[in-house]
Amino acid sequence: MVDAFGLLRAEDGAGYPGDLLHDTHGEFPGAAAVYSTDDNWKSRLKVALSEAVSARDAVIASLADGDQSLLTDMTRGLQVDDLIALIWSFEKEGAVSPKPLGEFLAEHGVLPMYGMPTRVKPLYMGAKQEGRAAAEFSTVDREQDLAIFEFAPGRSLVRDKRRFESVGLSSVLLPPRPNQRGSHASIAEHWMDEERWIAACPSCGAIASVVEEPTGSVACCDCQTSLGKELFERYVTPRAFTTTFRSEPADENEDLVAFRRVVTIEANDITIREINGSNLSVGSSDKATVLRLNDGVGEGDRVRPFTLVPVESHRVQIAPRRDWRLPGQMLTPEACQKLAAWKRIDGQGDAETVRLMSRKTTDALFLTPTSVSARLDVGRIGRDVADTGVRAALVSATQLLVQRAALALDIDPAEFDPLEPRLRNGKPVLQISDFLPERRRILSPSGVGF
């Protein structure tokens, strides 16, 4: 892949679109540009991959280390036509993605993550300048799965005995250059990393996810129930989070904000097979998309999503008589009111309602009973009070299986993600995924001893 895009870069010269993007996986163009129907990237990439097979063969030969059977299997699994088909199987989603192609394919399990912090999100807490040194932002980072909860609007973070409150979402900010006229920080990309419309099937509990707001009903891909467009809610993954760039003394008695947390998996067509001599059926997937959802602030039985106002710029003080203007901000109405009183924001837009999400593609395992007695009702997986007992039993069973699998594989239980149960043909399905967005095969049926 890297060699193939190197050939394409040489063909395009100065006009190659990947030179303007930052991608830890290589000099890849944006996903939307590659999947665009107006260009011929698909045919060009196919030709370039065919010309770069010598690089593929050299790597395979090194990894196989003389094992002819392994060399043959690896070569068979890395054919040009198959790789093109795999890459373009994500065409619909990639066409609207703002990410570079390498990062996009890594998050969908096609390329390795390399252990690099591609999913880290910053919280902007301040900006300062000391002496003649270049001014810089003060930030705290969290991995994306944690950031959507720990940095969500309304949540506070204590640093050096000072409390900083998150008041909204932000683009990734670059400070003005020392020799640059004016005081405008620049943004590398839009504040929104990803946007999806998500609904839970009322019949089986499976999660439906689409890249654009539905204009009509959508069929659940598991039980085929028709999901009305009114069931879908907007979820976003921000590139960063922000504060008012002011702090207050830490208060030990501060009330904590409670968010509605959901960890589940996007529905897909899973093949379930029966285990001989048992009442267990098992399925697995190496393309499972795990969702962590922050639906908003919990208020009793209700959940209030985040209301955010786009502002043209937020002015922050970094030194006496020196301000910076920060573009690409989405702030809470309360923060806008406070900052407007301080004359610190310009140009407010119409408020938007959003919920936060974190998505990753990884391995997953699905377990369900082959048959259930008609006298038992174990399909009550909802969050109503009447369903609490059954739901709690299913969640506990998932946790017990995680602990037992970790013991059998001699790994940390934190390597697994126990997910929300769902229904399939009226029977409960326990779902477990790999915590890391990699294909490590620890959750293949053979890996856990079935």
Buried (B, 14 or more C-beta within 10 A) or exposed (E): BEBBBBBBBEEBEEEBBBEEBEBEBBBBBBBBBBBBEEEEBBEBBBBBBEEBBEBBBEEBEEEBEEEEEEBEEBBEEBEBEEBBEBBBEBBEBBBBBBBBBBBBBBBBBBBEBEEEEBBEBBBBBBBEBEEEEEBEBBBBEBEBBBBBBBBBBBBBBBBEEBBBBBBBBBBBBEBBEEEEEEBEBBBEBEBBBBBBBBBBBEBBBBBBBBBEEBEEEBEBBBBEBEBEBEBBBBBBBBBBBBBBBBBEEBEEEEEEBEBBEBBBBBBBEBEBEEEEEEEBBBBBBBBBBBBBBBBBBBEEEEBEBBBBBBBEBBBBBBEEEEEBBBBBBBBBEBBBEBBEEEEBBBEBEEEBEBBBBBBBBBBBBBBBBBEBEEEEEBBBBBEEEEBEEBBEEBBEBBBEBBEEBBEEBEEEBEBBBBBBBBBBEEBBBBBBBBBBBBBBEBBBBEBBEB
